Amino acid sequence: MHEISLIKSILKTIEHEMEKCGAKKLNSLTLRIGTLTAVEPEAMQFAFNSSIEKTAMEGATLCIIETKLSGRCRECGTEFALSEFDSPCPICAGLDIKRLTGTELDIISMDVD
């Protein structure tokens, strides 16, 4: 379960940012996770809850925003939701697609005291 190592890395970043601003308590954390990251939101939630026990972050909530895979056809410029990794453009059937969303693993926000 690689979610544990991911969340530990994210929490180190959060700790560093908390130190920089003098925060003592994490109330909530919001992450954006794309469908192509191979991260299971439920496993990420479990890893988060387990990792914050008996720390200054204990009691914090994790909000996960899942983003679907989308792309833009480089031939005609159409933006569309991709149903598969290599979906053709629904307008011109072009296969040169730039992925726009679905590969994110971003810290969106944190609420601290």
Phi and psi in radians as a Rosetta constraint file:
Dihedral C 1 N 2 CA 2 C 2 CIRCULARHARMONIC -1.290 0.35
Dihedral N 2 CA 2 C 2 N 3 CIRCULARHARMONIC -0.179 0.35
Dihedral C 2 N 3 CA 3 C 3 CIRCULARHARMONIC -1.065 0.35
Dihedral N 3 CA 3 C 3 N 4 CIRCULARHARMONIC -0.547 0.35
Dihedral C 3 N 4 CA 4 C 4 CIRCULARHARMONIC -1.121 0.35
Dihedral N 4 CA 4 C 4 N 5 CIRCULARHARMONIC -0.816 0.35
Dihedral C 4 N 5 CA 5 C 5 CIRCULARHARMONIC -1.181 0.35
Dihedral N 5 CA 5 C 5 N 6 CIRCULARHARMONIC -0.622 0.35
Dihedral C 5 N 6 CA 6 C 6 CIRCULARHARMONIC -1.087 0.35
Dihedral N 6 CA 6 C 6 N 7 CIRCULARHARMONIC -0.851 0.35
Dihedral C 6 N 7 CA 7 C 7 CIRCULARHARMONIC -1.189 0.35
Dihedral N 7 CA 7 C 7 N 8 CIRCULARHARMONIC -0.607 0.35
Dihedral C 7 N 8 CA 8 C 8 CIRCULARHARMONIC -1.104 0.35
Dihedral N 8 CA 8 C 8 N 9 CIRCULARHARMONIC -0.698 0.35
Dihedral C 8 N 9 CA 9 C 9 CIRCULARHARMONIC -1.144 0.35
Dihedral N 9 CA 9 C 9 N 10 CIRCULARHARMONIC -0.751 0.35
Dihedral C 9 N 10 CA 10 C 10 CIRCULARHARMONIC -1.087 0.35
Dihedral N 10 CA 10 C 10 N 11 CIRCULARHARMONIC -0.746 0.35
Dihedral C 10 N 11 CA 11 C 11 CIRCULARHARMONIC -1.161 0.35
Dihedral N 11 CA 11 C 11 N 12 CIRCULARHARMONIC -0.565 0.35
Dihedral C 11 N 12 CA 12 C 12 CIRCULARHARMONIC -1.107 0.35
Dihedral N 12 CA 12 C 12 N 13 CIRCULARHARMONIC -0.708 0.35
Dihedral C 12 N 13 CA 13 C 13 CIRCULARHARMONIC -1.111 0.35
Dihedral N 13 CA 13 C 13 N 14 CIRCULARHARMONIC -0.749 0.35
Dihedral C 13 N 14 CA 14 C 14 CIRCULARHARMONIC -1.097 0.35
Dihedral N 14 CA 14 C 14 N 15 CIRCULARHARMONIC -0.787 0.35
Dihedral C 14 N 15 CA 15 C 15 CIRCULARHARMONIC -1.012 0.35
Dihedral N 15 CA 15 C 15 N 16 CIRCULARHARMONIC -0.774 0.35
Dihedral C 15 N 16 CA 16 C 16 CIRCULARHARMONIC -1.059 0.35
Dihedral N 16 CA 16 C 16 N 17 CIRCULARHARMONIC -0.781 0.35
Dihedral C 16 N 17 CA 17 C 17 CIRCULARHARMONIC -1.169 0.35
Dihedral N 17 CA 17 C 17 N 18 CIRCULARHARMONIC -0.629 0.35
Dihedral C 17 N 18 CA 18 C 18 CIRCULARHARMONIC -1.130 0.35
Dihedral N 18 CA 18 C 18 N 19 CIRCULARHARMONIC -0.725 0.35
Dihedral C 18 N 19 CA 19 C 19 CIRCULARHARMONIC -1.078 0.35
Dihedral N 19 CA 19 C 19 N 20 CIRCULARHARMONIC -0.743 0.35
Dihedral C 19 N 20 CA 20 C 20 CIRCULARHARMONIC -1.048 0.35
Dihedral N 20 CA 20 C 20 N 21 CIRCULARHARMONIC -0.636 0.35
Dihedral C 20 N 21 CA 21 C 21 CIRCULARHARMONIC -1.778 0.35
Dihedral N 21 CA 21 C 21 N 22 CIRCULARHARMONIC 0.092 0.35
Dihedral C 21 N 22 CA 22 C 22 CIRCULARHARMONIC 1.295 0.35
Dihedral N 22 CA 22 C 22 N 23 CIRCULARHARMONIC 0.344 0.35
Dihedral C 22 N 23 CA 23 C 23 CIRCULARHARMONIC -1.349 0.35
Dihedral N 23 CA 23 C 23 N 24 CIRCULARHARMONIC 2.554 0.35
Dihedral C 23 N 24 CA 24 C 24 CIRCULARHARMONIC -1.932 0.35
Dihedral N 24 CA 24 C 24 N 25 CIRCULARHARMONIC -0.337 0.35
Dihedral C 24 N 25 CA 25 C 25 CIRCULARHARMONIC -2.457 0.35
Dihedral N 25 CA 25 C 25 N 26 CIRCULARHARMONIC 2.329 0.35
Dihedral C 25 N 26 CA 26 C 26 CIRCULARHARMONIC -1.627 0.35
Dihedral N 26 CA 26 C 26 N 27 CIRCULARHARMONIC 2.179 0.35
Dihedral C 26 N 27 CA 27 C 27 CIRCULARHARMONIC -1.649 0.35
Dihedral N 27 CA 27 C 27 N 28 CIRCULARHARMONIC -0.756 0.35
Dihedral C 27 N 28 CA 28 C 28 CIRCULARHARMONIC -2.706 0.35
Dihedral N 28 CA 28 C 28 N 29 CIRCULARHARMONIC 2.721 0.35
Dihedral C 28 N 29 CA 29 C 29 CIRCULARHARMONIC -2.376 0.35
Dihedral N 29 CA 29 C 29 N 30 CIRCULARHARMONIC 2.347 0.35
Dihedral C 29 N 30 CA 30 C 30 CIRCULARHARMONIC -2.072 0.35
Dihedral N 30 CA 30 C 30 N 31 CIRCULARHARMONIC 2.212 0.35
Dihedral C 30 N 31 CA 31 C 31 CIRCULARHARMONIC -2.056 0.35
Dihedral N 31 CA 31 C 31 N 32 CIRCULARHARMONIC 2.601 0.35
Dihedral C 31 N 32 CA 32 C 32 CIRCULARHARMONIC -1.941 0.35
Dihedral N 32 CA 32 C 32 N 33 CIRCULARHARMONIC 2.198 0.35
Dihedral C 32 N 33 CA 33 C 33 CIRCULARHARMONIC -2.219 0.35
Dihedral N 33 CA 33 C 33 N 34 CIRCULARHARMONIC 2.132 0.35
Dihedral C 33 N 34 CA 34 C 34 CIRCULARHARMONIC -1.419 0.35
Dihedral N 34 CA 34 C 34 N 35 CIRCULARHARMONIC 2.712 0.35
Dihedral C 34 N 35 CA 35 C 35 CIRCULARHARMONIC -1.142 0.35
Dihedral N 35 CA 35 C 35 N 36 CIRCULARHARMONIC -0.424 0.35
Dihedral C 35 N 36 CA 36 C 36 CIRCULARHARMONIC -1.547 0.35
Dihedral N 36 CA 36 C 36 N 37 CIRCULARHARMONIC 0.071 0.35
Dihedral C 36 N 37 CA 37 C 37 CIRCULARHARMONIC -1.385 0.35
Dihedral N 37 CA 37 C 37 N 38 CIRCULARHARMONIC -0.180 0.35
Dihedral C 37 N 38 CA 38 C 38 CIRCULARHARMONIC 1.068 0.35
Dihedral N 38 CA 38 C 38 N 39 CIRCULARHARMONIC 0.553 0.35
Dihedral C 38 N 39 CA 39 C 39 CIRCULARHARMONIC -1.887 0.35
Dihedral N 39 CA 39 C 39 N 40 CIRCULARHARMONIC 2.207 0.35
Dihedral C 39 N 40 CA 40 C 40 CIRCULARHARMONIC -1.535 0.35
Dihedral N 40 CA 40 C 40 N 41 CIRCULARHARMONIC 2.071 0.35
Dihedral C 40 N 41 CA 41 C 41 CIRCULARHARMONIC -0.961 0.35
Dihedral N 41 CA 41 C 41 N 42 CIRCULARHARMONIC -0.677 0.35
Dihedral C 41 N 42 CA 42 C 42 CIRCULARHARMONIC -1.152 0.35
Dihedral N 42 CA 42 C 42 N 43 CIRCULARHARMONIC -0.693 0.35
Dihedral C 42 N 43 CA 43 C 43 CIRCULARHARMONIC -1.196 0.35
Dihedral N 43 CA 43 C 43 N 44 CIRCULARHARMONIC -0.628 0.35
Dihedral C 43 N 44 CA 44 C 44 CIRCULARHARMONIC -1.137 0.35
Dihedral N 44 CA 44 C 44 N 45 CIRCULARHARMONIC -0.729 0.35
Dihedral C 44 N 45 CA 45 C 45 CIRCULARHARMONIC -1.083 0.35
Dihedral N 45 CA 45 C 45 N 46 CIRCULARHARMONIC -0.785 0.35
Dihedral C 45 N 46 CA 46 C 46 CIRCULARHARMONIC -1.075 0.35
Dihedral N 46 CA 46 C 46 N 47 CIRCULARHARMONIC -0.798 0.35
Dihedral C 46 N 47 CA 47 C 47 CIRCULARHARMONIC -1.087 0.35
Dihedral N 47 CA 47 C 47 N 48 CIRCULARHARMONIC -0.704 0.35
Dihedral C 47 N 48 CA 48 C 48 CIRCULARHARMONIC -1.087 0.35
Dihedral N 48 CA 48 C 48 N 49 CIRCULARHARMONIC -0.901 0.35
Dihedral C 48 N 49 CA 49 C 49 CIRCULARHARMONIC -1.045 0.35
Dihedral N 49 CA 49 C 49 N 50 CIRCULARHARMONIC -0.713 0.35
Dihedral C 49 N 50 CA 50 C 50 CIRCULARHARMONIC -1.196 0.35
Dihedral N 50 CA 50 C 50 N 51 CIRCULARHARMONIC -0.666 0.35
Dihedral C 50 N 51 CA 51 C 51 CIRCULARHARMONIC -1.324 0.35
Dihedral N 51 CA 51 C 51 N 52 CIRCULARHARMONIC -0.397 0.35
Dihedral C 51 N 52 CA 52 C 52 CIRCULARHARMONIC -1.667 0.35
Dihedral N 52 CA 52 C 52 N 53 CIRCULARHARMONIC -0.073 0.35
Dihedral C 52 N 53 CA 53 C 53 CIRCULARHARMONIC -1.038 0.35
Dihedral N 53 CA 53 C 53 N 54 CIRCULARHARMONIC 2.377 0.35
Dihedral C 53 N 54 CA 54 C 54 CIRCULARHARMONIC 1.024 0.35
Dihedral N 54 CA 54 C 54 N 55 CIRCULARHARMONIC 0.592 0.35
Dihedral C 54 N 55 CA 55 C 55 CIRCULARHARMONIC -2.228 0.35
Dihedral N 55 CA 55 C 55 N 56 CIRCULARHARMONIC 3.082 0.35
Dihedral C 55 N 56 CA 56 C 56 CIRCULARHARMONIC -1.177 0.35
Dihedral N 56 CA 56 C 56 N 57 CIRCULARHARMONIC -0.206 0.35
Dihedral C 56 N 57 CA 57 C 57 CIRCULARHARMONIC -1.643 0.35
Dihedral N 57 CA 57 C 57 N 58 CIRCULARHARMONIC -0.104 0.35
Dihedral C 57 N 58 CA 58 C 58 CIRCULARHARMONIC -0.971 0.35
Dihedral N 58 CA 58 C 58 N 59 CIRCULARHARMONIC 2.364 0.35
Dihedral C 58 N 59 CA 59 C 59 CIRCULARHARMONIC 1.664 0.35
Dihedral N 59 CA 59 C 59 N 60 CIRCULARHARMONIC -0.181 0.35
Dihedral C 59 N 60 CA 60 C 60 CIRCULARHARMONIC -1.221 0.35
Dihedral N 60 CA 60 C 60 N 61 CIRCULARHARMONIC 2.703 0.35
Dihedral C 60 N 61 CA 61 C 61 CIRCULARHARMONIC -1.891 0.35
Dihedral N 61 CA 61 C 61 N 62 CIRCULARHARMONIC 2.626 0.35
Dihedral C 61 N 62 CA 62 C 62 CIRCULARHARMONIC -2.012 0.35
Dihedral N 62 CA 62 C 62 N 63 CIRCULARHARMONIC 2.189 0.35
Dihedral C 62 N 63 CA 63 C 63 CIRCULARHARMONIC -1.934 0.35
Dihedral N 63 CA 63 C 63 N 64 CIRCULARHARMONIC 2.239 0.35
Dihedral C 63 N 64 CA 64 C 64 CIRCULARHARMONIC -2.001 0.35
Dihedral N 64 CA 64 C 64 N 65 CIRCULARHARMONIC 2.164 0.35
Dihedral C 64 N 65 CA 65 C 65 CIRCULARHARMONIC -1.787 0.35
Dihedral N 65 CA 65 C 65 N 66 CIRCULARHARMONIC 2.022 0.35
Dihedral C 65 N 66 CA 66 C 66 CIRCULARHARMONIC -1.588 0.35
Dihedral N 66 CA 66 C 66 N 67 CIRCULARHARMONIC 2.324 0.35
Dihedral C 66 N 67 CA 67 C 67 CIRCULARHARMONIC -1.976 0.35
Dihedral N 67 CA 67 C 67 N 68 CIRCULARHARMONIC 2.363 0.35
Dihedral C 67 N 68 CA 68 C 68 CIRCULARHARMONIC -1.387 0.35
Dihedral N 68 CA 68 C 68 N 69 CIRCULARHARMONIC 2.865 0.35
Dihedral C 68 N 69 CA 69 C 69 CIRCULARHARMONIC -1.344 0.35
Dihedral N 69 CA 69 C 69 N 70 CIRCULARHARMONIC 2.218 0.35
Dihedral C 69 N 70 CA 70 C 70 CIRCULARHARMONIC -2.433 0.35
Dihedral N 70 CA 70 C 70 N 71 CIRCULARHARMONIC 2.822 0.35
Dihedral C 70 N 71 CA 71 C 71 CIRCULARHARMONIC -2.688 0.35
Dihedral N 71 CA 71 C 71 N 72 CIRCULARHARMONIC 3.044 0.35
Dihedral C 71 N 72 CA 72 C 72 CIRCULARHARMONIC -2.249 0.35
Dihedral N 72 CA 72 C 72 N 73 CIRCULARHARMONIC 2.277 0.35
Dihedral C 72 N 73 CA 73 C 73 CIRCULARHARMONIC -1.237 0.35
Dihedral N 73 CA 73 C 73 N 74 CIRCULARHARMONIC 2.208 0.35
Dihedral C 73 N 74 CA 74 C 74 CIRCULARHARMONIC -1.337 0.35
Dihedral N 74 CA 74 C 74 N 75 CIRCULARHARMONIC -0.253 0.35
Dihedral C 74 N 75 CA 75 C 75 CIRCULARHARMONIC -1.481 0.35
Dihedral N 75 CA 75 C 75 N 76 CIRCULARHARMONIC -0.809 0.35
Dihedral C 75 N 76 CA 76 C 76 CIRCULARHARMONIC -2.058 0.35
Dihedral N 76 CA 76 C 76 N 77 CIRCULARHARMONIC -0.125 0.35
Dihedral C 76 N 77 CA 77 C 77 CIRCULARHARMONIC 1.472 0.35
Dihedral N 77 CA 77 C 77 N 78 CIRCULARHARMONIC 0.044 0.35
Dihedral C 77 N 78 CA 78 C 78 CIRCULARHARMONIC -1.200 0.35
Dihedral N 78 CA 78 C 78 N 79 CIRCULARHARMONIC 2.297 0.35
Dihedral C 78 N 79 CA 79 C 79 CIRCULARHARMONIC -1.731 0.35
Dihedral N 79 CA 79 C 79 N 80 CIRCULARHARMONIC 2.381 0.35
Dihedral C 79 N 80 CA 80 C 80 CIRCULARHARMONIC -2.740 0.35
Dihedral N 80 CA 80 C 80 N 81 CIRCULARHARMONIC 2.789 0.35
Dihedral C 80 N 81 CA 81 C 81 CIRCULARHARMONIC -1.332 0.35
Dihedral N 81 CA 81 C 81 N 82 CIRCULARHARMONIC 2.301 0.35
Dihedral C 81 N 82 CA 82 C 82 CIRCULARHARMONIC -1.565 0.35
Dihedral N 82 CA 82 C 82 N 83 CIRCULARHARMONIC 2.258 0.35
Dihedral C 82 N 83 CA 83 C 83 CIRCULARHARMONIC -1.540 0.35
Dihedral N 83 CA 83 C 83 N 84 CIRCULARHARMONIC -0.407 0.35
Dihedral C 83 N 84 CA 84 C 84 CIRCULARHARMONIC -2.413 0.35
Dihedral N 84 CA 84 C 84 N 85 CIRCULARHARMONIC 2.899 0.35
Dihedral C 84 N 85 CA 85 C 85 CIRCULARHARMONIC -0.994 0.35
Dihedral N 85 CA 85 C 85 N 86 CIRCULARHARMONIC -0.653 0.35
Dihedral C 85 N 86 CA 86 C 86 CIRCULARHARMONIC -2.031 0.35
Dihedral N 86 CA 86 C 86 N 87 CIRCULARHARMONIC 0.691 0.35
Dihedral C 86 N 87 CA 87 C 87 CIRCULARHARMONIC -1.115 0.35
Dihedral N 87 CA 87 C 87 N 88 CIRCULARHARMONIC 2.389 0.35
Dihedral C 87 N 88 CA 88 C 88 CIRCULARHARMONIC -1.369 0.35
Dihedral N 88 CA 88 C 88 N 89 CIRCULARHARMONIC 2.822 0.35
Dihedral C 88 N 89 CA 89 C 89 CIRCULARHARMONIC -1.100 0.35
Dihedral N 89 CA 89 C 89 N 90 CIRCULARHARMONIC 2.314 0.35
Dihedral C 89 N 90 CA 90 C 90 CIRCULARHARMONIC -1.268 0.35
Dihedral N 90 CA 90 C 90 N 91 CIRCULARHARMONIC -0.241 0.35
Dihedral C 90 N 91 CA 91 C 91 CIRCULARHARMONIC -1.652 0.35
Dihedral N 91 CA 91 C 91 N 92 CIRCULARHARMONIC -0.930 0.35
Dihedral C 91 N 92 CA 92 C 92 CIRCULARHARMONIC -1.964 0.35
Dihedral N 92 CA 92 C 92 N 93 CIRCULARHARMONIC -0.017 0.35
Dihedral C 92 N 93 CA 93 C 93 CIRCULARHARMONIC 1.155 0.35
Dihedral N 93 CA 93 C 93 N 94 CIRCULARHARMONIC 0.264 0.35
Dihedral C 93 N 94 CA 94 C 94 CIRCULARHARMONIC -1.114 0.35
Dihedral N 94 CA 94 C 94 N 95 CIRCULARHARMONIC 2.633 0.35
Dihedral C 94 N 95 CA 95 C 95 CIRCULARHARMONIC -1.917 0.35
Dihedral N 95 CA 95 C 95 N 96 CIRCULARHARMONIC -0.039 0.35
Dihedral C 95 N 96 CA 96 C 96 CIRCULARHARMONIC -1.564 0.35
Dihedral N 96 CA 96 C 96 N 97 CIRCULARHARMONIC 1.518 0.35
Dihedral C 96 N 97 CA 97 C 97 CIRCULARHARMONIC -1.948 0.35
Dihedral N 97 CA 97 C 97 N 98 CIRCULARHARMONIC 2.242 0.35
Dihedral C 97 N 98 CA 98 C 98 CIRCULARHARMONIC -1.611 0.35
Dihedral N 98 CA 98 C 98 N 99 CIRCULARHARMONIC 2.165 0.35
Dihedral C 98 N 99 CA 99 C 99 CIRCULARHARMONIC -1.282 0.35
Dihedral N 99 CA 99 C 99 N 100 CIRCULARHARMONIC 2.264 0.35
Dihedral C 99 N 100 CA 100 C 100 CIRCULARHARMONIC -1.764 0.35
Dihedral N 100 CA 100 C 100 N 101 CIRCULARHARMONIC -0.773 0.35
Dihedral C 100 N 101 CA 101 C 101 CIRCULARHARMONIC -2.387 0.35
Dihedral N 101 CA 101 C 101 N 102 CIRCULARHARMONIC 2.852 0.35
Dihedral C 101 N 102 CA 102 C 102 CIRCULARHARMONIC 1.997 0.35
Dihedral N 102 CA 102 C 102 N 103 CIRCULARHARMONIC -0.114 0.35
Dihedral C 102 N 103 CA 103 C 103 CIRCULARHARMONIC -2.034 0.35
Dihedral N 103 CA 103 C 103 N 104 CIRCULARHARMONIC 0.191 0.35
Dihedral C 103 N 104 CA 104 C 104 CIRCULARHARMONIC -1.344 0.35
Dihedral N 104 CA 104 C 104 N 105 CIRCULARHARMONIC 2.609 0.35
Dihedral C 104 N 105 CA 105 C 105 CIRCULARHARMONIC -2.575 0.35
Dihedral N 105 CA 105 C 105 N 106 CIRCULARHARMONIC 1.502 0.35
Dihedral C 105 N 106 CA 106 C 106 CIRCULARHARMONIC -2.097 0.35
Dihedral N 106 CA 106 C 106 N 107 CIRCULARHARMONIC 2.526 0.35
Dihedral C 106 N 107 CA 107 C 107 CIRCULARHARMONIC -1.446 0.35
Dihedral N 107 CA 107 C 107 N 108 CIRCULARHARMONIC 2.040 0.35
Dihedral C 107 N 108 CA 108 C 108 CIRCULARHARMONIC -1.556 0.35
Dihedral N 108 CA 108 C 108 N 109 CIRCULARHARMONIC -0.814 0.35
Dihedral C 108 N 109 CA 109 C 109 CIRCULARHARMONIC -2.813 0.35
Dihedral N 109 CA 109 C 109 N 110 CIRCULARHARMONIC 2.842 0.35
Dihedral C 109 N 110 CA 110 C 110 CIRCULARHARMONIC -2.494 0.35
Dihedral N 110 CA 110 C 110 N 111 CIRCULARHARMONIC 2.472 0.35
Dihedral C 110 N 111 CA 111 C 111 CIRCULARHARMONIC -1.933 0.35
Dihedral N 111 CA 111 C 111 N 112 CIRCULARHARMONIC 2.138 0.35
Dihedral C 111 N 112 CA 112 C 112 CIRCULARHARMONIC -2.294 0.35
Dihedral N 112 CA 112 C 112 N 113 CIRCULARHARMONIC 2.805 0.35
